Amino acid sequence: MDSVTSFKGYGKVDEAQDLALKKKTRKRLILLTVSGVILVAVIIAAVVGTVVHNKNKNSSEPTPSSPPELTPSTSLKTICSVTRYPESCFNSISKLPSSNTTDPEVLFKLSLKVIIDELDGISDLPEKLSTETEDERIKSALRVCGNLIEDALDRLNDTVSSMDASEDGSKKTLNSSRINDLKTWLSATVTDHETCFDAIDELATNNTEYANSTITKQLKSAMSSSTEFASNSLAIVSKILAAISDFGIPIHGRRRLLMSQQPPEWARRRLLQTEGLKPDVTVAADGSGDVTTVNEAVAMVPKKSLKMFVIYVKAGRYVENVVMDKGKWNVMIYGDGKDKTIIAGGKNFIDGTPTYETATFAIQGKGFIMKDIAIINTSGAAKHQAVAFRSGSDFSVYYQCSFDGFQDTLYPHSNRQFYRNCDVTGTIDFIFGSAAVVFQDCKIMPRQPLGNQFNTITAQGKKDPNQNSGMSIQRCTISANGNVTAPTYLGRPWKDFSTTVIMETEIGPVVKATGWMSWVNGVDPPASIVYGEYKNTGPGSDVAMRVKWAGYKAVMTADEAAKFTVATLLHGGDWIPATGVTHQLS
């Protein structure tokens, strides 16, 4: 059993190791903070100046005080200097023959090639290492890592292919929409790496012998380079390409970056009007449909289809674990109501399944829509980590759904997600992950855990400062599900850059006056977290006795809160209107 002082969550390392890591991170953050603004300004001035100089080289228009043109080596060094790992950035890209350029976009593309080559080189390592052990828990963690490496590779290859798609030759600029797409997908790649490490680290949570496993250490070591490379590419797009985009300067005129995948024309039929809709496949447990299980319907979904594939699940209880992999694009699944159509599973960590794989329902492919369905993990509090629903689907929408469990109920893993009029019930860290996610008009309901446990509603997992992920709970209600006597908190910072905001939400008396708790008991989180509250109501919203963390703002300004709306955190949420789901941009 776990007390408030002893509980260790998903991916949690021991407290001594965690404290050492946080001290090291704080030192790095101080150095980055002192030099960051000045450094970026100098680099942008140099790179943009070179771009403008090249742009006007053959023009008759005068170029006022053009700076000296950068050499390829200097250009690469200046670009790499904004990354967290400048040495690995420069060394990896400079080895490529085509790095003899000053074009920032070309150098960025080369940084993507570096990640892809590295991941491709180790993609079969988890499977090879799995043959060297008979331990099923280690095999399971390796399987998670193998799947995440494949997901990252697939996403990166799709991105590069789309970036290289030729157009009509007209010049294009790197607009904010394209930049946000790149940030999102690279943020997801960083999260994929971190999730693999979490799966390895959680092995040692209850069994220290796993901490010294040579097999898992070997995989971590092999992934160290791709981890740095992914962070480097994310930094380049966040700090260099984004800044150049703000100048509106065409960089690589005959190419275009990947546009947001908008829902196909079919999706403009309103989600709210599913009555009379003809689905592609109907699931009915009583045999009155096309198939009797959800998995049979999922097997019929075409690979990477641009046409919406519709699955209707009739009222009933479906006991199965559903996994929709990265190739299942543009799928809509709807039921007869969250109290009628229920998908239930019971996988959990205590019985030997990695947290990532415990999900009753998991979706990776983009463009996913779910409506009027309940997803339950039936394991109960004693089984610890037991996910009901996990999503890594970009441009995904969830409407009038229910997610029911105890610890780790809902896992918005990565990419951009929107939840509206949904119910979420759980105990410890029951909404966790590193997606860019907004909850609107949802019912968030902590329930009674085991006798010596606590409730934490959120545990956001942002690991890299350049990730554009974050969790926003807006215009929702937070209230107890039944009689709850356990200490209940709005959340705890899971990673060094954890980002969570509760705003315009009615908070019930179930939430303690301190509001939040640290991941490591008695130790404040690093100042790099972004936590805050804005215009909340209800007896649990009083901020007078809230925590005094450096990274927490008990009373955010309107401008600060605006960064966590659909319009900003989800970059306009332009895929949401096509579904017909009611939402507020601000």
N, C-alpha and C positions, 0 to 999 in steps of 0.2 A: 504494500500500500504506500501511497505517496502523501506526504504532508506538504504544507506550503513551502517549507524550507528545503525539502529534499527532492521535490518533483523535478524531473528532467524531461524535456519535451523532445519533439522530433528533431534529430540532428544536433542535439545538445552535447557539447563537450564538457569535460569536468571543469569545475569552477576555477581551479588554479590555472589551468590552461587558458580558460576564457578570459581571466583577468590579465594574464600576460599578453594575450592577443589584443585586448582592448587598450592596454598601455602603449603597445607598439603602434596601434592604429591612431590613437590620439596624437602621438608624436608626429606621425606622417601627416595627419590632418592639419596640424598647426603649421607645418612647413608649406603644405599646399595652399592653405588659406592666405598666408603672408604673401606668397609669390604669385598665386593664381591669377588674380585680376590683371596685374601688370604684365605678366607673361603672355596671357591670351591677347591682350591689347597689342602688344608688340608683334606677336606672330600674325595676327589678323591684318595688321597694317602692312606687314611685309608681304604676306601672301596676296592680299587683295591688291596691293600696289603693283605687284608683279603681273597679276591678271589684267589689271587696267592698262599697264604699260604694253603688254603683249596685244591686248585688244585694239589699242590705238596705234600700234607700230606702223601699220600700213594705211593709217587714216591721215587725211590732210589737216584734221583738226589738231590744234596744239595740245600737248599733254603737259599741264603745269607741274613743274618740279617732280618728274617721275623718279622714283627711287631706283637705285641700281638693280638690275635684274638678278634674281637669285639663281645660284647654281643648283643643279639637281641634288647634290649632297646637302647643301645648306637648306634647301627647301624641305627635304625629307627630315633633316634634324629638327627644324623648327616645328614641323607638323608633329613629329613624334614627341617633342618636348611637352605637349599638352596631355600626354597619356600618363597613366599610372606606372607604366613599365617602359620608359623611353628607350632603354638599351635594347630590350628584346624587339621593340618596334623597329628601330633603325636596322639592327642586324638582320632581322628576318626579311624585311622588304628590300634592303639594299643588295641582297644576294640575287634578286631577280633581274634578268637582263633588261626588262622593260622599265626598270625603276629610274632610268636615265631621263627624267622628266621633272618639270616644276609644276605640272598640272595637279592640283589638289585632288580632283576627282579621280584621276588615274591612280594616284598614290593610294587613295581610299580603296579603290577596286583591288589593287594589289594586296592591301591589308586583308581583304576578304579572301583572296586566293591563298594567302598564307594560312588562314584559319582552316579553310577547306582541305588544303593539302595535309595539314597536321592531323585533323580529325580523321581524314581518310586513311592515314597511315596507322592509326591506332584503333580503327573501328572494329576490327576483329579481335582485339586484345581481351575484352571482357569474356568473350566466349572461350578463347584459348585458356585464360586463367581459370575459368570454371571447370575445365577438365583436370585441373591440378588439385582439386579439393573434393571431399565427400560431404562437406558441411553444407546443408541445405540453406541455411541462412546466408552464408557467404555467396552461394550460387545465386540466391534471389537478389541480393544487392548488386551483384555483377550483371544480372539480367536487366535490372533497372538502368544501370549505367549504359549498357549496350543500347537499349532502346532510346535513351536520351541523346546519345551520340548520333544515332541514326536520325532522330528528329531534328537535331541541330544541323546536320549535314543536308538534309532534305530542304530545310528552310533556307539555308545559305545558298544552295544551288539554284533554287527557284528565284531567289533575289537577284543573283548574278545574271541568270538567264533573262530575266525581265529588264534588268538594267541595260543589257546589251541588245535589246530589241530595237531594230532600226525604225526610224520614222520618216517623215516626208522631207527631212533636211532642214526644216525650220528650227531656229534657235529656241532652246528651252532654258528656263532658269530653274534653279533648285528651290521650289516653293516650299512653304511650311508643311503642306500636306505630305509631300514626298520625304522631307526630312523626318517628320514624325513617324512615317512608316518604317524608315530605316532604323530610327532609334528604338522603335517597338520590337522589331524582329531581332536586333542585336541584343536588346535587353533580355529577350526570351532566350537567346543563346547563352548569355551569361547565367541566367537562371537554370538552364538545363545542366550546365556544369556544376553549379552549386547544389542542385537537387541530387545529382549523383553522389557528391561528397556527403550530403546529408544522409543518404541511404547507407553509405559506408559507416559514417560516424554513429548512427543510431544503433549499430550492432553492438557497440561498446557501452551503450547506455545502461544496460542491466547485466553485462557480462564483460569484465575488463580484459579477458583473454583475447577478445576480438580486437582490442586496441593495438595489439602487437602483431596482427596478422601480416605476414610478409606479402601475401597475395593482394590484399587491399592497399597496402603501402605501395606496392609496385604499380597498381593502376593509378593511384593518386599522383605518383611521380610522373608517370607517362602523360597524364593530362595537365601537368603544370604549364607546359608551353601553350597549349590551345586555350587554357584559361586566361593567360596573359594576352594572347593574340585577340581573343574576343573582346576583352576589356579595351585593348588599344583601338580596335576598329570603332567601338562605341564612342570612345573619347574623341576620335577624329571627326565622326559625323556630328557629335554633339557640340564640339567647340570650334571646329574649323569650317566644315561645310554649312552648318547652321548659321554661323556668323556671315559667311560669304553670301548665303541665300538672302540674309537681311539687306544686303547691298543691292540685290536684284541683278547680279552680274551673271551673264551666261558663261558657264565654265567649259562645257563640253557639248557644243551646240547640236551635233547630229545624233545625240543619244538622249534617252530620257530615263529617269529613275522610275522604279516600279510605282504605279499608281495604286491608290487604295482599291482593293477588290470590292466593288459595290455589289450588293445583291442583284442577281439577274432579274430580268423584267417580271418574271413570275412572282417574285417576292413582294411586288408592290400590291398584290392582293392583301387585304388587311388581315393581320393576325387575329383581330377581334372578330372576324367573320368566318370562322372555320366551319360553321354550320353549312352543310351543302357542299363542302369542298370534297373533291375526289382525290383521295390519297394515292400514292404509288403502291403502297402496300398497307394492309390492315392487319393488326395483331389482335387476336382474341383468344383468351385462355380457354373459352368454351368451344372453340373450333368453328365459330361463325365467321372468321376472317380468312385471310389468305394464309397466315401462319399462326402458330400458337405461342411463340416466344419472341421477345424483342431481339434476341441475338440472330434469329433467323431473318428478321427484317433488315438488321444491320448488314448481314452478309450480302444482301441484294443491292446495297448502295454502290453505285459506280465509283471508280477511282478518279479523284480530282475533277469531278464534273462541275461545269459552270452553270448547269441547270439545277434548280432546287429539287431535291428528292424529298418527298413527304411521307412520313410514317405516322399512321394513326393507331394509337394503342387504346383499345376499348377498356371500359371499366373492369377491374379485376386486380388481383395481387399476383405479381410476376416475381418469383424467387429465382434470381439469376444475377450474375455480374456481367455488365455490358461494357465492352471496350470498343470505342470507335477511333481507329488510329488516324495518323496524320494525313492519310490519303482520302479520308471521308470529308469532302468539301460540301458546303451548301446543303446541309440536311436540316429539315424541320421535323420535329417529333412533337405530337400533341396528344393529349388524353381527354378524358371526360370530366376532369376536375381533380384537384390535388387531394380530395378526400375519397376519390373513386378509382383513379388509375394509380397504382402503387407498384414501384419496382423496389424490391428489398434484397439485400445481401448481408452477409455476416463475416466477411474477411476482416482480420485485425492483426495488430502487431504481436500481441502476446502469443498467439497461436502460430507465429512464424512468418507472417507476410510483411514485407517492407511497407511502411506507411504509404508510399506512392502507389503501391499496387492494391491497397485495401479498398479502393473506391468501388461502391456498388455500381456506379455509372461513371465512365470516364470518356471524355471527348478531346481530341487533339486537332482535328481538321477545322479549317476556318469557315466562317459564315454559318455557324450553328444557331438554331432557334429551338427553344423548348417552351411549351405552354401547357398548363393544366395537368401537371404530373407531380407526384410525390416520389422522392428518392430517399430511401431509408437505409441506414446501417444498423442492424439489429443486435450488434455485439454487446452493447451495454457498457457501463462505466468501468467494470473490472477488466475489460480487455484493452483499455488504454487507446492508443491511436487506431482509429477505425473510421475511415472517410466514407461519407455517403456519396458525395459528388465531387469529381475533379475535372477542371476545365483548363485547357491550354489553347482554346479556340479564339482566334482573333476575329473581331467584328461579330461577337456573339451576343445574343439577347435571351433573357430568361424572364418569363411572364407568368404570374399566378402559379408559381411552383412552390413546393415545400421540400426542404432539406432537413432531415431529422437524424440525429445521432447524439453522441456524447462528446468524447474528445476528437477534435479535428474533423468536424462534420463536413464543412464546405471548404474546398480547396481551389480557389481561383489562382491557378498555378502561374500563368503568364499570358501576355498579350492583352487585348482590350476587351472588356466584358461589361455588360449592363444588366442589372437585376431590378425588376419592377414588380411591386405587389407580391413579393415572395415571403415565405416564412422560413426562418432559420433557427433551429433549436440545438443546443449543445451545452458543453461544460468547459473543458480546458482548450484554449486556443481554437475555438470552434469555427472561426472564419480566419483562415491563414493562407499565405501564398505571396507571390510577387507579381501579380497581374496589375494592370492599370484598371481598376474596377470601381464602379459607382453603384451604390444601392440606393434606390429611391422608393419611398412609401412601402418599405418592407417591415415585417414584424421580426425583431431580433429577440429571441427568448432563451435566456440562460435557464438551466434546469438544475435540480439538486444532483451533485456528483456523489462520489463516495464520501464517507464520513469525515475523512481527514484531507480531502482535496479542496480546491478552490475553483472558481470560474474566471476565465479570461475570455472575453468575447473575441478579440482580434489578436493576431500575431503576424504582422506584416514582415516580409522577408527580403527587402531590398538590400543587396550586398554591395553594389557598385554605385558610387555617387552619380555616375552619368546615366544610370537606368532611369527611364521615364515612367516607372511604375509607382503605385501608391494606392491606398484604400480610402474611399470616401463613403461615409454613411450619412445620407442626406434625407431630411424630412421623413425619417423612419420613427418607429417606436421601439423602445427597449424596456421590456417588462418580464417579470418572472413567469416561467412556465410551471405553475403549481406552487407548492410551498418550498421556497428556496432559503435556506439558512446559511449556506456556505458563503465565505467572502467572495464577492463578485466585483470584477473590475472591467473597465472598458477595453483593456488590452495590455499587452506587454511587448516591448521592442525585441523582435526575434534576431534581427541582424543589425549591423553597424549603421546602416542608413535607412532603417525602418521608417516608413512614412504612413501615417494614419490620421484622419481628421473626422471628427463627429460634428455635424452641423445641422442646425434647424431641426433637431430631433428631440422627441419627448423621452426623457430618461426617467424611469421609474425609481422608487426607493430601493430596489434591489442592489443598485450600484453603490459601493462604498464611497464615503466622502473624499477619500484620497484619489479616487477615479482610476488610477493606473498603477501597475506594479512593474518592478524591474525584472529582467530575465534572470539575473543572478541576484539572489536575495540580499538586500542591504547594500547593493552597489548600483549607483546611478548609471544609466546608459550613457554612451558617448554623446557629446554635443552635436554630433553629425545627424542624429535622428531628427525627423520633422513630425511633431505631434501637436495637435491643437483642437480646440473646441470653438464653435461659433454659433451664437444665438440659439442655444439649446434651451429647452423648457422642462418642467417637471421637477419633482423633489430630488432627483438624483443629479440635477444639472448645476447645483450650487458649486462654484469653483473656489470658494473661500479656503477650503482645506486640501486643495489638490496638490499633487507632487510639485516639487520645485526644480525639476530637471532643466538643464540649459537648453535642451532641444525641444522643450514643450511650451506652448503658449496657451494659457487658460482662457484668454480672451483674444481671439484673432481679429484682425481688421477685416473689413469687407474685401479689400484687395488681396489679402493673404488667403482668405477663404475662397475667393474666386478661382484660385489655382486648382481647386478640387471639385469643380463642377463638370458636368458632361461637356460643356463647351471647351474646357481647357484640359482636364485630365484625360478625357477621351477624344481630344483634338476635334471637337465639334460634334462627335457622335453622328456623322453624316450617314451612317448605315442604319441608324435606329428608325428614322421616319418611315423608311420603306416597309418596315414591319408593321406599322400602324400602332405600335405600343406608345401610350401616353408617356411623355417625359418632359422634364424641365431642363433647358440648356444651362440656366444659371441658378 
